[in-house]
Amino acid sequence: MRFDENEPVFKRSKWGTNRYEYNPNNPVGLALIVLSVAFATVMLILMHNHAGPFASPPDPTPAPWSPPPDMSRWAPPTEIPSTDPARTSTDSP
């Protein structure tokens, strides 16, 4: 490949716009083309594998299990005590 020292790194696009593109006839322009393609390829692979900056945040380590606090002293009694004197007597009718 022959490189001309007078070739610019960027050249005007041939599509009729005012944009510039890398010039592969200049060694710096060719290096920029290769680096751009390599960078885009690495980023696409990292995105596909969910690695690097695209990795999901690690799960926080769960706290060790601890039993719930004893709430039995606040629980209602299982039998409602009767205050009816007729029911509390031991007399049978």
Backbone bond lengths (Angstrom), bond angles and torsions (degrees), N, CA, C in turn:
res aa  C-N    CA-C-N  psi(-1)  N-CA   C-N-CA  omega(-1)  CA-C   N-CA-C  phi
1 M - - - 1.437 - - 1.526 108.19 -
2 R 1.287 115.45 134.16 1.453 120.36 -179.13 1.508 110.81 -102.98
3 F 1.325 115.87 129.00 1.460 120.82 179.42 1.514 109.20 -110.65
4 D 1.304 115.20 133.92 1.457 120.75 176.91 1.525 108.42 -97.41
5 E 1.311 117.16 131.80 1.466 120.90 -178.06 1.518 112.10 -67.27
6 N 1.292 118.10 -21.59 1.461 120.87 -176.74 1.529 112.80 -91.37
7 E 1.321 117.36 -0.63 1.468 120.29 179.29 1.530 109.20 -72.38
8 P 1.335 118.17 136.35 1.465 119.94 177.21 1.537 110.55 -77.27
9 V 1.336 115.79 157.34 1.466 120.76 178.51 1.527 109.42 -69.04
10 F 1.307 116.93 -40.09 1.467 122.50 178.21 1.519 108.74 -113.13
11 K 1.332 115.70 144.25 1.457 119.07 175.00 1.529 108.09 -131.64
12 R 1.305 115.39 157.51 1.455 120.78 -178.10 1.524 110.31 -69.21
13 S 1.321 115.60 140.35 1.456 121.24 -178.95 1.528 110.66 -64.65
14 K 1.317 116.15 148.24 1.462 120.78 179.89 1.522 112.26 -89.17
15 W 1.313 117.77 3.85 1.460 121.62 -176.80 1.519 112.75 -88.17
16 G 1.317 117.89 6.67 1.457 121.05 176.57 1.526 113.75 85.43
17 T 1.327 116.72 9.01 1.463 119.39 178.02 1.518 108.88 -100.97
18 N 1.297 115.93 173.96 1.467 120.56 178.79 1.525 111.37 -92.70
19 R 1.301 117.40 20.96 1.457 120.89 -179.82 1.520 110.66 -87.21
20 Y 1.334 113.99 158.39 1.454 120.50 176.94 1.520 109.33 -114.05
21 E 1.325 115.76 155.16 1.456 120.85 177.92 1.523 108.38 -134.77
22 Y 1.338 115.42 163.59 1.462 120.21 177.88 1.518 109.47 -65.42
23 N 1.307 115.85 143.76 1.450 121.52 179.09 1.529 108.61 -101.60
24 P 1.342 119.02 110.54 1.461 119.51 -178.97 1.530 113.61 -72.23
25 N 1.322 118.32 -6.82 1.464 120.98 177.08 1.519 111.98 -82.71
26 N 1.311 117.94 -7.62 1.455 123.00 176.30 1.527 107.18 -107.19
27 P 1.348 119.02 136.81 1.464 120.02 -177.58 1.535 112.91 -60.81
28 V 1.314 118.16 -35.48 1.470 120.70 178.33 1.530 109.62 -69.24
29 G 1.315 117.85 -41.50 1.459 121.19 177.23 1.519 111.95 -62.67
30 L 1.335 116.59 -40.69 1.462 120.90 177.59 1.530 110.31 -65.15
31 A 1.325 117.10 -41.69 1.469 120.76 177.79 1.520 110.62 -63.33
32 L 1.324 117.57 -38.87 1.462 120.52 178.16 1.526 111.24 -65.97
33 I 1.312 117.68 -36.28 1.469 121.32 177.12 1.522 109.82 -64.36
34 V 1.324 116.86 -47.82 1.465 121.13 -178.81 1.525 110.36 -63.25
35 L 1.334 117.85 -44.91 1.467 121.32 179.88 1.530 111.72 -64.47
36 S 1.308 117.58 -38.51 1.470 120.59 179.29 1.519 111.17 -64.74
37 V 1.327 116.56 -43.78 1.465 120.27 179.55 1.530 110.32 -66.63
38 A 1.337 117.63 -41.95 1.468 121.14 179.22 1.530 110.42 -64.11
39 F 1.322 118.05 -43.37 1.463 121.84 179.58 1.525 110.79 -63.00
40 A 1.319 117.63 -45.52 1.466 120.78 179.77 1.525 110.71 -63.67
41 T 1.325 118.12 -39.08 1.464 121.50 178.83 1.522 111.25 -64.31
42 V 1.322 117.32 -45.62 1.473 120.96 178.92 1.522 110.53 -62.43
43 M 1.315 118.17 -42.89 1.466 120.73 179.97 1.525 111.45 -64.28
44 L 1.323 117.93 -40.44 1.462 120.50 178.03 1.525 111.79 -64.87
45 I 1.334 116.70 -39.07 1.468 119.91 177.82 1.522 110.12 -66.24
46 L 1.327 118.12 -42.31 1.467 121.15 178.36 1.523 111.12 -63.45
47 M 1.328 117.59 -39.81 1.465 119.95 177.95 1.518 111.15 -66.03
48 H 1.317 116.96 -40.19 1.460 120.25 -179.21 1.523 111.41 -65.46
49 N 1.337 117.42 -37.76 1.462 121.81 -177.96 1.525 113.25 -90.83
50 H 1.322 118.06 1.31 1.467 122.80 -176.86 1.532 110.07 51.26
51 A 1.306 116.27 51.35 1.456 121.84 -178.44 1.524 109.21 -121.10
52 G 1.329 115.47 170.66 1.459 120.93 177.55 1.517 111.24 62.88
53 P 1.337 117.88 -133.41 1.466 119.59 -178.60 1.524 113.04 -70.67
54 F 1.326 117.29 -10.00 1.459 121.25 -179.03 1.525 112.09 -98.14
55 A 1.328 117.63 6.45 1.466 121.30 -179.95 1.523 109.44 -74.43
56 S 1.320 115.32 146.35 1.458 119.12 176.92 1.518 108.44 -74.01
57 P 1.335 117.23 151.04 1.458 119.10 -178.46 1.531 110.21 -63.82
58 P 1.322 117.12 146.79 1.464 119.06 -178.67 1.521 110.90 -67.43
59 D 1.331 115.14 148.72 1.458 119.70 177.91 1.521 109.27 -68.85
60 P 1.321 117.63 135.87 1.463 118.23 177.74 1.527 109.36 -67.85
61 T 1.296 115.60 144.66 1.455 118.64 179.72 1.519 108.97 -68.58
62 P 1.314 116.18 128.38 1.465 118.38 -178.59 1.520 110.40 -69.77
63 A 1.315 114.81 148.14 1.455 119.99 177.25 1.518 108.75 -69.48
64 P 1.329 116.98 150.13 1.457 117.76 178.31 1.528 110.49 -61.92
65 W 1.323 115.81 150.02 1.450 120.37 -176.78 1.507 110.60 -67.72
66 S 1.306 115.63 135.37 1.456 120.22 174.11 1.522 106.66 -131.02
67 P 1.330 117.34 140.46 1.457 119.23 -177.97 1.521 110.60 -66.95
68 P 1.313 116.65 153.65 1.464 118.39 178.22 1.528 109.84 -66.65
69 P 1.323 117.65 155.72 1.466 119.46 -179.61 1.528 110.71 -65.38
70 D 1.317 115.62 153.10 1.464 121.78 -179.28 1.526 108.61 -74.07
71 M 1.323 116.33 113.38 1.462 121.37 -178.20 1.525 111.03 -106.51
72 S 1.336 118.42 11.78 1.458 120.35 -173.30 1.527 112.53 -67.37
73 R 1.299 119.93 -28.48 1.466 118.98 -179.48 1.523 112.00 -71.36
74 W 1.338 117.94 -16.94 1.458 120.04 176.60 1.526 111.95 -99.15
75 A 1.287 117.29 -3.21 1.461 120.62 -179.26 1.525 109.98 -73.32
76 P 1.322 117.33 146.97 1.467 118.30 177.91 1.534 109.97 -68.03
77 P 1.303 116.81 152.13 1.469 118.55 -179.88 1.522 110.07 -65.02
78 T 1.319 116.16 154.06 1.456 120.05 -177.83 1.526 111.38 -74.21
79 E 1.331 117.89 -32.62 1.470 122.07 175.72 1.511 108.47 -119.15
80 I 1.301 114.24 135.10 1.458 117.93 177.16 1.527 107.03 -82.95
81 P 1.322 117.63 120.93 1.462 118.63 179.78 1.530 110.67 -65.53
82 S 1.295 114.25 137.60 1.457 119.66 -177.68 1.524 109.44 -88.31
83 T 1.313 115.65 135.07 1.459 120.24 176.98 1.527 110.57 -107.01
84 D 1.326 116.60 5.98 1.458 121.32 178.40 1.532 108.00 -75.30
85 P 1.345 117.80 118.03 1.465 119.10 -177.43 1.520 112.01 -65.33
86 A 1.317 118.10 -25.40 1.457 119.42 -178.69 1.522 110.56 -69.29
87 R 1.298 116.96 -32.70 1.477 119.83 -178.56 1.518 111.15 -82.66
88 T 1.289 118.28 -24.14 1.444 119.94 -177.37 1.524 112.75 -83.75
89 S 1.302 117.33 -15.22 1.457 117.66 -179.38 1.497 111.04 -73.14
90 T 1.296 115.89 154.27 1.453 121.01 -179.38 1.510 111.14 -93.19
91 D 1.336 116.58 1.08 1.466 119.26 -179.85 1.515 109.67 -71.52
92 S 1.327 115.57 139.88 1.444 119.33 174.22 1.511 107.44 -103.43
93 P 1.265 118.29 145.23 1.458 119.15 179.24 1.494 114.10 -74.76
